[in-house]
């Protein structure tokens, strides 16, 4: 799946499932880890798990599997799709880790900018 299509599919699923504060942090110019991070918040641990599960299921149906998933039992689930890494946080964990601050030199887009 193409990079742009992957991001759009991820953001669409998260938006439909009521993820909050969806941010796309473009990191290609800053690190070799990934070309972008998709960062979102869920309202509860159940919502966080559901968001991650929906992304995994939707992409799997399109033939794309994660390279790695971490944190299924925590307030932060990381899903590595190679060029795109998805971070699904509960609100306290997102505040604490503040990914956006760590990557403040990167270009940051919203779901609206991706979905049009």
Steps between C-alpha positions, in 0.01 A plus 500: 500500500632845411610729782227763441231233472620336822480826692158585359362155591637521854366851557160411353457202734610700803271790410201270448562336838505837680872524574581841643761755394633309199842634397726387218863587572718486190841380615666388174743793504588451868547127560537163329258339748188583293374748244216603730330441831124497535419605857150475651323488834227270625259574785579187702717190493213319328479772233879490449491122446198530269668770288815291457294192423295679236814631326656154503181334367438758226856491371513121520192484274696715253798264515723706730625352827694682773867419538460527876247599768590595858311601812167322462457498879600862559378855436716519188483260207765534230434346159794486260407491131853573379479849352207588729493450877164537676495612864165450675502660846264545787488868596733489805767304309481735202545799728790336680695387191409806291614357166410825322751692713772244435449542124425872503734558203286274282205602287175407678171448320146438627251234394305765309806582291549131413136411437414823321 
